[in-house]
C-alpha cells in the first residue's frame, strides 16, 4: 500500500524523503543519492510507460492514476511503498487522484508560503509575480529533470493553489491516516519530528517500532542543508531542473536562514497574508 509524501512544491518534500530514505533504505543511515530512487514521484511518465499507459497526452495519465497505483500495489504486496507527490487530492475531469484501496495514508509537509515563493521562482525560473499567480490559483506544473531523455520524464502535476493543495489532503485526517509536519519544525528539531514520523509509519503499517539510534544519528548528520548543498556541488542533484540555456539550476540554494517571511517584499507578503489568512492562522504562521 502507498504512503503519500505530499506537499506543495518547494515545501520540504525533498528533505523529508532524504531523511526517510537514509533511515529506511541504507544500512548505516548515511544519506546516498541512490537511496532517493526508492521513493519515486507520482505522476511520472516513466512509471506510466512501465505499465503500458499511453503517455501522449495528460488526460490519459489522469485516467490511469488509479490503474497505475493498483499495479504498483500488486507489485509490492504486503509492503509499504512511499510515493512523493505535489498533486492536490483533487478530482481531475471526474477522475480521482487516489483512494483508500490504494493508499495507506499521507504525510503532508506544509511550509509558510511567504518563504516558498522565492524558492519556487528560482527553481522554475519565474518572476515573483508569476510565481504568486500560480500559488493563488488552481495551477498545473510541468517540469523536466536533469536526467530527462527527450522529455520522457516530463511531469504534469495538478497541484492546485497553495491553499487548495494543503486543504485537500486533510480528507485523510478524518480517518486518522494523516500526519501533518511543518517544514519549519522539521528543520528546527529533525530528530524529534523524524521519530514521530517513523512512529506514524509503523502505526499505519501495524509494525513493531524501535529506533536504531546509530542509524538515526547518521541520518540526521548526513542530511543537513549544508551537507546536501555540498553534495549537490560535488555530484550534482538528479532532481534539479535546467534553465532555458540548458544549465543546471541550483536545487539547494536558499537555506532556512536565507529565506524568512520578513525578507519578502511587502507587496508580496501582504497579498499572501490576505489571500491565505485562514490557513496561515490555522498553522500559526501569523
Backbone as CSV, one residue per row, in Angstrom:
resi,resn,N_x,N_y,N_z,CA_x,CA_y,CA_z,C_x,C_y,C_z
1,UNK,0.838,-1.196,0.000,0.000,0.000,0.000,0.880,1.255,0.000
2,UNK,0.358,2.308,-0.564,1.117,3.549,-0.724,0.928,4.468,0.470
3,UNK,2.031,4.989,0.972,2.002,6.137,1.883,2.491,7.321,1.082
4,UNK,1.634,8.325,0.953,1.979,9.506,0.167,2.811,10.480,0.984
5,UNK,3.864,10.989,0.373,4.625,12.121,0.920,4.213,13.306,0.068
6,UNK,3.223,14.038,0.541,2.589,15.081,-0.265,2.971,16.465,0.224
7,UNK,3.016,17.395,-0.722,3.308,18.783,-0.373,3.119,19.665,-1.599
8,UNK,2.952,20.939,-1.368,3.062,21.916,-2.442,4.548,21.999,-2.801
9,UNK,4.889,22.300,-4.069,6.304,22.359,-4.444,7.132,23.297,-3.570
10,UNK,8.370,22.922,-3.349,9.371,23.695,-2.596,8.967,23.876,-1.137
11,UNK,8.362,22.827,-0.585,7.897,22.902,0.802,8.684,22.009,1.755
12,UNK,9.699,21.331,1.262,10.495,20.477,2.129,10.308,19.001,1.884
13,UNK,9.654,18.633,0.783,9.430,17.226,0.473,10.750,16.483,0.265
14,UNK,11.703,17.149,-0.395,12.998,16.506,-0.639,13.738,16.251,0.665
15,UNK,13.628,17.175,1.602,14.259,16.978,2.911,13.642,15.780,3.624
16,UNK,12.312,15.696,3.610,11.634,14.560,4.235,12.054,13.254,3.570
17,UNK,12.078,13.217,2.245,12.466,11.994,1.537,13.913,11.617,1.829
18,UNK,14.762,12.614,1.972,16.168,12.342,2.290,16.290,11.695,3.663
19,UNK,15.543,12.213,4.622,15.559,11.642,5.970,15.047,10.201,5.958
20,UNK,13.900,9.991,5.309,13.293,8.663,5.301,14.113,7.659,4.503
21,UNK,14.614,8.081,3.345,15.396,7.149,2.523,16.708,6.791,3.206
22,UNK,17.296,7.731,3.949,18.538,7.444,4.672,18.290,6.446,5.792
23,UNK,17.227,6.660,6.534,16.960,5.787,7.683,16.408,4.426,7.256
24,UNK,15.542,4.418,6.274,14.845,3.184,5.908,15.538,2.364,4.825
25,UNK,16.315,3.033,3.957,16.827,2.335,2.769,18.346,2.312,2.659
26,UNK,19.053,2.600,3.754,20.503,2.419,3.774,20.854,1.531,4.966
27,UNK,22.030,0.938,4.922,22.430,0.037,6.008,22.837,0.795,7.257
28,UNK,23.483,1.969,7.071,24.022,2.666,8.234,23.371,4.018,8.506
29,UNK,22.438,4.440,7.648,21.769,5.718,7.867,22.431,6.895,7.180
30,UNK,23.583,6.677,6.548,24.254,7.767,5.847,23.587,7.990,4.488
31,UNK,23.223,9.237,4.220,22.469,9.570,3.018,23.257,9.240,1.748
32,UNK,22.544,8.671,0.770,23.095,8.406,-0.549,22.089,8.870,-1.590
33,UNK,22.567,9.483,-2.654,21.653,9.921,-3.704,20.854,8.758,-4.274
34,UNK,21.482,7.612,-4.361,20.814,6.452,-4.946,19.613,5.997,-4.119
35,UNK,19.660,6.239,-2.812,18.559,5.786,-1.964,17.279,6.578,-2.218
36,UNK,17.399,7.784,-2.762,16.209,8.581,-3.088,15.353,7.897,-4.148
37,UNK,15.984,7.047,-4.964,15.245,6.364,-6.026,14.211,5.396,-5.466
38,UNK,14.339,5.077,-4.182,13.366,4.184,-3.550,12.012,4.873,-3.359
39,UNK,12.017,6.213,-3.444,10.769,6.976,-3.282,10.543,7.756,-4.570
40,UNK,9.734,7.211,-5.444,9.525,7.816,-6.760,8.419,8.867,-6.713
41,UNK,8.421,9.706,-7.753,7.402,10.750,-7.851,6.180,10.248,-8.608
42,UNK,5.036,10.737,-8.192,3.782,10.424,-8.875,3.033,11.733,-9.135
43,UNK,2.586,11.980,-10.381,2.750,11.115,-11.551,4.146,11.230,-12.160
44,UNK,4.559,10.172,-12.827,5.832,10.138,-13.529,5.611,9.424,-14.853
45,UNK,6.028,10.033,-15.953,5.800,9.458,-17.269,6.426,8.071,-17.381
46,UNK,7.646,7.916,-16.865,8.312,6.613,-16.984,7.549,5.529,-16.231
47,UNK,6.954,5.888,-15.102,6.180,4.931,-14.331,4.945,4.472,-15.101
48,UNK,4.285,5.413,-15.770,3.097,5.078,-16.547,3.468,4.244,-17.778
49,UNK,4.595,4.571,-18.392,5.044,3.789,-19.549,5.349,2.348,-19.150
50,UNK,5.877,2.190,-17.967,6.206,0.851,-17.470,4.983,-0.054,-17.481
51,UNK,3.821,0.534,-17.200,2.589,-0.253,-17.144,1.751,-0.126,-18.408
52,UNK,2.380,0.326,-19.499,1.736,0.310,-20.804,0.684,1.370,-21.049
53,UNK,0.765,2.463,-20.306,-0.209,3.546,-20.483,0.262,4.481,-21.591
54,UNK,-0.651,4.894,-22.452,-0.349,5.866,-23.496,-0.094,7.213,-22.833
55,UNK,1.149,7.703,-22.938,1.520,8.949,-22.263,1.570,10.139,-23.217
56,UNK,0.919,10.029,-24.340,0.981,11.099,-25.333,0.186,12.337,-24.935
57,UNK,-0.778,12.166,-24.013,-1.497,13.351,-23.536,-1.822,13.195,-22.055
58,UNK,-1.975,14.331,-21.401,-2.138,14.342,-19.952,-3.421,13.657,-19.503
59,UNK,-4.485,13.750,-20.279,-5.750,13.153,-19.875,-5.620,11.643,-19.708
60,UNK,-4.819,10.999,-20.577,-4.610,9.556,-20.451,-3.901,9.220,-19.141
61,UNK,-2.974,10.089,-18.731,-2.300,9.871,-17.452,-3.302,9.956,-16.313
62,UNK,-4.112,11.025,-16.317,-5.092,11.232,-15.256,-6.074,10.066,-15.187
63,UNK,-6.532,9.603,-16.341,-7.489,8.497,-16.391,-6.909,7.220,-15.790
64,UNK,-5.581,7.116,-15.809,-4.932,5.894,-15.339,-4.234,6.040,-13.987
65,UNK,-4.476,7.148,-13.283,-3.878,7.312,-11.954,-4.155,6.080,-11.077
66,UNK,-5.429,5.726,-10.958,-5.823,4.635,-10.062,-5.330,3.283,-10.583
67,UNK,-5.393,3.106,-11.889,-4.944,1.866,-12.506,-3.465,1.610,-12.215
68,UNK,-2.644,2.645,-12.383,-1.208,2.507,-12.136,-0.933,2.273,-10.655
69,UNK,-1.643,2.980,-9.785,-1.451,2.770,-8.346,-1.803,1.342,-7.949
70,UNK,-2.864,0.818,-8.534,-3.263,-0.554,-8.240,-2.172,-1.544,-8.656
71,UNK,-1.554,-1.296,-9.801,-0.486,-2.173,-10.278,0.762,-2.046,-9.404
72,UNK,1.042,-0.827,-8.929,2.168,-0.630,-8.007,1.956,-1.455,-6.745
73,UNK,0.738,-1.413,-6.225,0.436,-2.158,-5.010,0.467,-3.664,-5.232
74,UNK,0.044,-4.125,-6.408,0.107,-5.549,-6.717,1.552,-6.024,-6.793
75,UNK,2.428,-5.148,-7.273,3.862,-5.486,-7.349,4.500,-5.544,-5.969
76,UNK,3.910,-4.812,-5.027,4.507,-4.688,-3.692,3.549,-5.210,-2.624
77,UNK,3.023,-6.404,-2.834,2.040,-6.976,-1.913,2.591,-7.024,-0.486
78,UNK,1.748,-6.560,0.460,2.080,-6.583,1.891,3.291,-5.732,2.236
79,UNK,3.650,-4.808,1.343,4.768,-3.905,1.605,4.293,-2.464,1.535
80,UNK,4.959,-1.605,2.297,4.678,-0.175,2.228,5.498,0.414,1.096
81,UNK,4.861,1.175,0.243,5.551,1.860,-0.858,5.330,3.362,-0.681
82,UNK,6.419,4.112,-0.571,6.323,5.562,-0.443,6.309,6.200,-1.824
83,UNK,5.428,7.172,-2.008,5.369,7.918,-3.260,5.319,9.414,-2.947
84,UNK,6.201,10.155,-3.588,6.186,11.611,-3.465,5.185,12.202,-4.452
85,UNK,4.462,13.229,-4.020,3.608,13.938,-4.971,3.451,15.398,-4.578
86,UNK,3.323,16.233,-5.610,2.951,17.636,-5.420,1.515,17.865,-5.868
87,UNK,0.827,16.806,-6.213,-0.566,16.915,-6.625,-1.448,17.208,-5.420
88,UNK,-2.513,17.950,-5.665,-3.538,18.062,-4.654,-4.404,16.815,-4.686
89,UNK,-5.124,16.569,-3.613,-6.032,15.428,-3.566,-7.362,15.859,-4.198
90,UNK,-7.278,16.182,-5.513,-8.420,16.708,-6.237,-8.895,15.707,-7.291
91,UNK,-10.157,15.805,-7.646,-10.642,15.114,-8.846,-10.263,15.960,-10.062
92,UNK,-9.749,15.309,-11.094,-9.404,16.000,-12.336,-10.268,15.423,-13.453
93,UNK,-11.113,16.267,-14.027,-12.038,15.807,-15.082,-12.865,14.599,-14.628
94,UNK,-13.191,14.579,-13.352,-14.002,13.493,-12.817,-13.223,12.267,-12.387
95,UNK,-11.899,12.301,-12.547,-11.061,11.168,-12.162,-10.364,11.459,-10.835
96,UNK,-10.408,10.500,-9.922,-9.807,10.677,-8.607,-8.291,10.554,-8.673
97,UNK,-7.618,11.257,-7.752,-6.168,11.122,-7.674,-5.801,9.784,-7.043
98,UNK,-6.474,9.424,-5.946,-6.230,8.141,-5.286,-7.450,7.795,-4.454
99,UNK,-7.408,6.626,-3.780,-8.480,6.244,-2.863,-7.899,5.341,-1.781
100,UNK,-8.744,4.924,-0.846,-8.265,4.150,0.293,-7.888,2.713,-0.063
101,UNK,-8.340,2.226,-1.205,-7.933,0.880,-1.608,-6.482,0.866,-2.102
102,UNK,-5.955,2.036,-2.422,-4.569,2.146,-2.879,-3.667,2.857,-1.879
103,UNK,-4.263,3.585,-0.947,-3.488,4.463,-0.064,-3.611,4.050,1.391
104,UNK,-2.456,3.898,2.025,-2.423,3.590,3.449,-2.551,4.860,4.278
105,UNK,-2.057,5.975,3.753,-2.128,7.240,4.472,-1.280,8.294,3.795
106,UNK,-1.152,9.447,4.444,-0.378,10.549,3.885,0.411,11.268,4.967
107,UNK,1.635,11.612,4.621,2.442,12.533,5.432,2.499,13.818,4.622
108,UNK,1.904,14.881,5.151,1.831,16.138,4.407,2.819,17.145,4.993
109,UNK,3.696,17.662,4.134,4.671,18.674,4.539,4.152,20.040,4.115
110,UNK,3.958,20.926,5.073,3.489,22.267,4.769,4.583,23.271,5.128
111,UNK,4.641,24.340,4.348,5.653,25.379,4.585,5.014,26.740,4.421
112,UNK,5.468,27.690,5.198,4.971,29.062,5.110,5.077,29.545,3.655
113,UNK,3.954,29.893,3.031,4.001,30.294,1.617,4.835,31.552,1.364
114,UNK,5.049,32.343,2.396,5.876,33.545,2.234,7.347,33.195,2.034
115,UNK,7.719,31.958,2.361,9.100,31.515,2.102,9.177,30.572,0.903
116,UNK,8.032,30.054,0.471,8.019,29.204,-0.723,8.286,30.022,-1.979
117,UNK,7.707,31.205,-2.054,7.670,31.975,-3.304,9.061,32.204,-3.896
118,UNK,10.023,32.534,-3.069,11.376,32.815,-3.550,12.043,31.552,-4.104
119,UNK,11.879,30.438,-3.386,12.465,29.173,-3.833,11.796,28.657,-5.098
120,UNK,10.467,28.773,-5.155,9.712,28.336,-6.324,10.141,29.136,-7.552
121,UNK,10.256,30.454,-7.393,10.639,31.323,-8.505,12.020,30.949,-9.039
122,UNK,12.966,30.684,-8.145,14.307,30.299,-8.576,14.292,28.949,-9.277
123,UNK,13.607,27.981,-8.687,13.615,26.624,-9.215,13.025,26.545,-10.621
124,UNK,11.973,27.334,-10.870,11.297,27.269,-12.161,11.576,28.493,-13.044
125,UNK,12.538,29.317,-12.604,12.961,30.480,-13.388,11.758,31.356,-13.770
126,UNK,10.969,31.685,-12.761,9.812,32.553,-12.935,10.014,33.832,-12.143
127,UNK,9.279,34.857,-12.509,9.290,36.070,-11.711,8.488,35.818,-10.441
128,UNK,8.682,36.667,-9.445,7.887,36.537,-8.227,6.406,36.758,-8.525
129,UNK,6.118,37.650,-9.474,4.724,37.917,-9.845,4.059,36.666,-10.429
130,UNK,4.755,36.006,-11.357,4.191,34.804,-11.981,4.078,33.661,-10.973
131,UNK,5.051,33.575,-10.077,5.017,32.540,-9.046,3.830,32.747,-8.116
132,UNK,3.614,33.983,-7.699,2.485,34.278,-6.811,1.163,33.959,-7.499
133,UNK,1.077,34.246,-8.789,-0.139,33.940,-9.541,-0.423,32.436,-9.510
134,UNK,0.622,31.624,-9.664,0.458,30.170,-9.592,0.010,29.737,-8.200
135,UNK,0.593,30.329,-7.189,0.279,29.935,-5.821,-1.154,30.298,-5.433
136,UNK,-1.674,31.348,-6.020,-3.014,31.816,-5.676,-4.111,31.098,-6.443
137,UNK,-3.779,30.536,-7.597,-4.790,29.969,-8.478,-4.603,28.468,-8.658
138,UNK,-5.637,27.814,-9.149,-5.566,26.368,-9.381,-4.673,26.122,-10.589
139,UNK,-3.455,25.661,-10.334,-2.435,25.600,-11.380,-1.933,24.185,-11.608
140,UNK,-1.363,23.999,-12.785,-0.618,22.783,-13.087,0.856,23.151,-13.190
141,UNK,1.689,22.161,-13.058,3.128,22.371,-13.118,3.732,21.365,-14.071
142,UNK,4.484,21.851,-15.043,5.181,20.973,-15.979,6.670,21.182,-15.809
143,UNK,7.393,20.094,-15.609,8.834,20.216,-15.418,9.542,18.979,-15.921
144,UNK,10.807,19.159,-16.290,11.656,18.034,-16.702,12.948,18.115,-15.906
145,UNK,13.447,16.985,-15.449,14.642,16.972,-14.618,15.895,16.765,-15.450
146,UNK,17.041,16.922,-14.807,18.330,16.795,-15.485,18.460,15.455,-16.193
147,UNK,17.943,14.394,-15.554,18.112,13.060,-16.139,17.058,12.761,-17.201
148,UNK,16.283,13.758,-17.612,15.292,13.541,-18.666,15.977,13.194,-19.983
149,UNK,15.355,12.322,-20.738,15.845,11.983,-22.071,14.719,12.272,-23.056
150,UNK,14.929,13.259,-23.916,13.912,13.658,-24.888,12.560,13.940,-24.221
151,UNK,12.656,14.549,-23.027,11.463,14.938,-22.270,10.608,13.752,-21.811
152,UNK,11.168,12.547,-21.832,10.421,11.370,-21.378,10.020,11.477,-19.919
153,UNK,10.800,12.217,-19.140,10.499,12.336,-17.725,9.733,13.623,-17.422
154,UNK,9.229,14.273,-18.447,8.455,15.494,-18.206,7.195,15.148,-17.429
155,UNK,6.954,15.891,-16.364,5.833,15.626,-15.490,4.823,16.754,-15.559
156,UNK,3.547,16.406,-15.565,2.482,17.394,-15.443,1.764,17.104,-14.138
157,UNK,1.835,18.033,-13.223,1.283,17.841,-11.890,0.158,18.840,-11.651
158,UNK,-0.999,18.341,-11.274,-2.154,19.191,-10.984,-2.094,19.568,-9.505
159,UNK,-1.340,20.612,-9.223,-1.048,20.949,-7.831,-2.121,21.819,-7.174
160,UNK,-2.934,22.507,-7.971,-3.917,23.423,-7.403,-3.246,24.684,-6.899
161,UNK,-3.891,25.405,-6.011,-3.270,26.555,-5.354,-2.565,26.065,-4.091
162,UNK,-1.788,26.943,-3.465,-1.132,26.541,-2.213,-2.177,26.116,-1.187
163,UNK,-3.248,26.905,-1.061,-4.280,26.624,-0.056,-5.065,25.366,-0.387
164,UNK,-5.447,25.180,-1.661,-6.245,24.007,-2.018,-5.428,22.731,-1.884
165,UNK,-4.137,22.810,-2.176,-3.262,21.653,-2.029,-3.216,21.225,-0.560
166,UNK,-2.985,22.182,0.305,-2.927,21.913,1.749,-4.255,21.375,2.272
167,UNK,-5.342,22.047,1.921,-6.650,21.668,2.458,-7.151,20.323,1.926
168,UNK,-6.822,20.016,0.668,-7.378,18.813,0.048,-6.941,17.527,0.744
169,UNK,-5.693,17.478,1.205,-5.169,16.252,1.802,-5.683,16.008,3.215
170,UNK,-6.415,16.979,3.772,-6.988,16.792,5.113,-8.059,15.711,5.131
171,UNK,-8.515,15.281,3.956,-9.507,14.208,3.902,-9.020,12.969,4.650
172,UNK,-7.714,12.748,4.625,-7.156,11.581,5.308,-7.162,11.754,6.833
173,UNK,-7.261,12.996,7.272,-7.257,13.283,8.709,-8.476,12.679,9.391
174,UNK,-9.604,12.694,8.699,-10.850,12.158,9.252,-10.720,10.669,9.571
175,UNK,-9.817,10.000,8.882,-9.646,8.558,9.035,-8.419,8.196,9.875
176,UNK,-7.790,9.237,10.449,-6.586,9.058,11.256,-5.459,8.421,10.448
177,UNK,-5.398,8.798,9.183,-4.349,8.333,8.285,-3.546,9.519,7.737
178,UNK,-3.412,10.549,8.568,-2.846,11.828,8.137,-1.851,12.312,9.175
179,UNK,-0.662,12.656,8.715,0.345,13.243,9.596,0.799,14.551,8.972
180,UNK,0.576,15.642,9.676,0.988,16.966,9.202,2.299,17.348,9.859
181,UNK,3.272,17.716,9.038,4.542,18.207,9.568,4.873,19.545,8.926
182,UNK,5.139,20.526,9.744,5.569,21.829,9.232,7.060,21.757,8.917
183,UNK,7.409,22.240,7.750,8.812,22.240,7.334,9.682,22.924,8.380
184,UNK,9.173,24.011,8.926,9.938,24.778,9.910,10.234,23.944,11.158
185,UNK,9.285,23.107,11.564,9.507,22.245,12.730,10.486,21.125,12.401
186,UNK,10.404,20.613,11.184,11.317,19.551,10.761,12.757,20.059,10.754
187,UNK,12.934,21.317,10.357,14.274,21.914,10.317,14.773,22.224,11.726
188,UNK,13.900,22.748,12.575,14.328,23.182,13.905,14.603,22.010,14.848
189,UNK,13.878,20.913,14.673,14.094,19.743,15.529,13.881,18.470,14.710
190,UNK,14.818,18.159,13.824,14.644,17.000,12.937,14.578,15.674,13.682
191,UNK,15.329,15.534,14.771,15.330,14.262,15.498,13.952,13.960,16.088
192,UNK,13.408,14.909,16.816,12.100,14.724,17.447,11.024,14.425,16.408
193,UNK,11.031,15.179,15.321,9.959,15.043,14.339,10.134,13.834,13.434
194,UNK,11.366,13.448,13.145,11.574,12.230,12.366,11.098,11.013,13.152
195,UNK,11.363,10.979,14.443,10.895,9.866,15.279,9.370,9.804,15.264
196,UNK,8.708,10.958,15.330,7.242,10.992,15.268,6.741,10.447,13.928
197,UNK,7.405,10.832,12.856,7.007,10.383,11.516,7.209,8.876,11.377
198,UNK,8.344,8.380,11.847,8.614,6.939,11.791,7.587,6.160,12.615
199,UNK,7.210,6.713,13.749,6.191,6.072,14.589,4.857,6.009,13.853
200,UNK,4.498,7.096,13.172,3.250,7.138,12.395,3.267,6.080,11.295
201,UNK,4.399,5.968,10.601,4.529,4.976,9.526,4.342,3.564,10.066
202,UNK,4.979,3.284,11.180,4.875,1.950,11.766,3.460,1.674,12.272
203,UNK,2.784,2.705,12.767,1.398,2.539,13.214,0.496,2.219,12.031
204,UNK,0.662,2.955,10.916,-0.136,2.680,9.719,0.087,1.254,9.221
205,UNK,1.332,0.830,9.254,1.671,-0.491,8.745,1.502,-1.606,9.755
206,UNK,1.061,-1.222,10.978,0.872,-2.194,12.065,2.152,-2.990,12.304
207,UNK,3.252,-2.243,12.393,4.570,-2.839,12.577,5.126,-2.472,13.944
208,UNK,5.980,-3.323,14.496,6.659,-3.001,15.746,7.597,-1.819,15.506
209,UNK,7.727,-0.965,16.499,8.518,0.250,16.324,9.631,0.322,17.362
210,UNK,10.850,0.400,16.870,12.012,0.576,17.728,13.059,1.362,16.959
211,UNK,13.577,2.408,17.566,14.547,3.274,16.892,15.949,2.680,16.947
212,UNK,16.624,2.690,15.813,18.042,2.351,15.724,18.803,3.657,15.915
213,UNK,19.366,3.867,17.078,19.948,5.164,17.434,21.145,5.535,16.567
214,UNK,21.955,4.564,16.161,23.111,4.866,15.312,22.643,5.321,13.934
215,UNK,21.672,4.593,13.357,21.143,4.982,12.043,20.490,6.356,12.120
216,UNK,19.796,6.612,13.209,19.143,7.911,13.389,20.178,9.033,13.422
217,UNK,21.241,8.832,14.179,22.296,9.836,14.285,22.942,10.095,12.929
218,UNK,23.271,9.041,12.199,23.892,9.194,10.885,22.950,9.869,9.898
219,UNK,21.673,9.512,9.965,20.672,10.129,9.093,20.614,11.629,9.309
220,UNK,20.539,12.038,10.546,20.434,13.463,10.862,21.689,14.231,10.451
221,UNK,22.848,13.629,10.663,24.112,14.303,10.338,24.359,14.409,8.838
222,UNK,23.864,13.452,8.078,24.175,13.424,6.635,23.130,14.127,5.773
223,UNK,22.071,14.660,6.390,21.005,15.287,5.604,20.760,16.747,5.989
224,UNK,21.734,17.377,6.630,21.590,18.804,6.914,21.625,19.587,5.604
225,UNK,21.124,20.810,5.629,21.118,21.619,4.403,22.537,21.792,3.873
226,UNK,23.497,22.055,4.757,24.884,22.250,4.315,25.455,21.001,3.668
227,UNK,25.125,19.828,4.223,25.610,18.576,3.656,24.990,18.314,2.284
228,UNK,23.691,18.611,2.158,23.013,18.402,0.879,23.531,19.389,-0.173
229,UNK,23.774,20.607,0.250,24.310,21.628,-0.651,25.706,21.218,-1.138
230,UNK,26.510,20.704,-0.232,27.853,20.238,-0.578,27.782,19.068,-1.562
231,UNK,26.847,18.154,-1.323,26.682,17.002,-2.196,26.268,17.427,-3.600
232,UNK,25.377,18.407,-3.683,24.955,18.893,-5.000,26.132,19.514,-5.740
233,UNK,26.963,20.269,-5.035,28.129,20.905,-5.656,29.100,19.856,-6.190
234,UNK,29.301,18.798,-5.432,30.289,17.772,-5.800,29.764,16.778,-6.835
235,UNK,28.483,16.392,-6.716,27.965,15.320,-7.564,26.790,15.728,-8.448
236,UNK,26.254,16.924,-8.222,25.037,17.302,-8.910,23.844,16.696,-8.199
237,UNK,22.655,17.200,-8.491,21.450,16.654,-7.862,20.479,16.272,-8.964
238,UNK,20.123,14.984,-9.067,19.348,14.491,-10.210,17.963,15.102,-10.357
239,UNK,17.423,15.698,-9.306,16.082,16.262,-9.397,16.081,17.754,-9.691
240,UNK,17.259,18.325,-9.853,17.345,19.723,-10.257,16.849,19.852,-11.695
241,UNK,16.420,21.035,-12.074,15.946,21.260,-13.440,16.923,22.176,-14.171
242,UNK,16.711,22.304,-15.474,17.588,23.131,-16.293,16.903,24.431,-16.686
243,UNK,17.709,25.471,-16.904,17.154,26.719,-17.396,17.037,26.655,-18.922
244,UNK,16.626,27.753,-19.535,16.389,27.766,-20.980,17.659,27.526,-21.778
245,UNK,18.810,27.832,-21.182,20.087,27.623,-21.868,20.650,26.223,-21.628
246,UNK,19.935,25.436,-20.839,20.391,24.078,-20.574,21.318,23.950,-19.387
247,UNK,21.450,25.021,-18.609,22.310,24.980,-17.433,21.512,24.497,-16.217
248,UNK,22.197,23.794,-15.335,21.539,23.294,-14.133,21.189,24.439,-13.193
249,UNK,19.968,24.420,-12.674,19.547,25.405,-11.685,19.804,24.808,-10.303
250,UNK,20.509,25.538,-9.469,20.846,25.044,-8.139,19.583,24.676,-7.367
251,UNK,19.538,23.455,-6.868,18.372,22.979,-6.132,18.418,23.459,-4.684
252,UNK,19.559,23.243,-4.023,19.714,23.658,-2.625,20.358,25.047,-2.576
253,UNK,19.574,26.050,-2.904,20.110,27.402,-2.999,19.839,28.236,-1.757
254,UNK,18.586,28.221,-1.300,18.216,29.068,-0.164,17.977,28.213,1.071
255,UNK,18.868,28.338,2.038,18.659,27.657,3.306,17.649,28.410,4.148
256,UNK,17.191,27.801,5.244,16.193,28.442,6.104,16.595,29.825,6.604
257,UNK,17.889,30.031,6.841,18.331,31.324,7.343,18.314,32.402,6.270
258,UNK,18.318,31.988,5.005,18.360,32.952,3.900,16.977,33.231,3.321
259,UNK,15.956,32.624,3.896,14.631,32.718,3.300,13.581,32.769,4.405
260,UNK,13.347,33.968,4.918,12.393,34.148,6.008,11.261,35.070,5.560
261,UNK,10.084,34.952,6.183,8.929,35.764,5.766,9.197,37.259,5.725
262,UNK,9.958,37.766,6.698,10.182,39.211,6.746,11.189,39.695,5.707
263,UNK,11.793,38.759,4.960,12.720,39.133,3.895,12.005,39.307,2.554
264,UNK,10.711,38.972,2.517,9.933,39.099,1.293,9.418,40.529,1.142
265,UNK,9.417,41.026,-0.104,8.926,42.378,-0.365,7.506,42.544,0.182
266,UNK,7.213,43.707,0.723,5.952,43.935,1.444,4.717,43.671,0.580
267,UNK,4.756,44.053,-0.702,3.556,43.868,-1.529,3.215,42.384,-1.708
268,UNK,4.246,41.531,-1.849,4.004,40.096,-1.966,3.570,39.519,-0.622
269,UNK,4.245,39.948,0.421,3.942,39.461,1.764,2.502,39.797,2.146
270,UNK,2.090,41.025,1.880,0.736,41.448,2.234,-0.322,40.665,1.473
271,UNK,-0.069,40.420,0.195,-1.059,39.700,-0.614,-1.205,38.254,-0.166
272,UNK,-0.088,37.616,0.123,-0.129,36.237,0.605,-0.884,36.159,1.930
273,UNK,-0.596,37.088,2.825,-1.248,37.086,4.139,-2.739,37.366,4.018
274,UNK,-3.104,38.153,3.043,-4.523,38.458,2.838,-5.251,37.265,2.209
275,UNK,-4.665,36.677,1.174,-5.326,35.601,0.441,-5.360,34.284,1.223
276,UNK,-4.334,34.036,2.019,-4.249,32.774,2.756,-4.420,32.985,4.262
277,UNK,-5.180,33.988,4.612,-5.321,34.380,6.018,-5.774,33.224,6.905
278,UNK,-6.796,32.505,6.475,-7.348,31.427,7.305,-6.333,30.312,7.538
279,UNK,-5.655,29.896,6.467,-4.683,28.812,6.578,-3.465,29.243,7.393
280,UNK,-3.019,30.466,7.200,-1.860,30.956,7.938,-2.151,31.029,9.421
281,UNK,-3.370,31.418,9.777,-3.760,31.453,11.206,-3.882,30.043,11.765
282,UNK,-4.485,29.162,10.981,-4.644,27.766,11.418,-3.302,27.125,11.718
283,UNK,-2.296,27.469,10.910,-0.967,26.876,11.050,-0.041,27.685,11.973
284,UNK,-0.595,28.771,12.550,0.163,29.656,13.461,1.340,30.324,12.776
285,UNK,1.202,30.589,11.478,2.224,31.344,10.761,2.036,32.851,10.971
286,UNK,0.816,33.249,11.285,0.537,34.648,11.629,-0.315,34.671,12.888
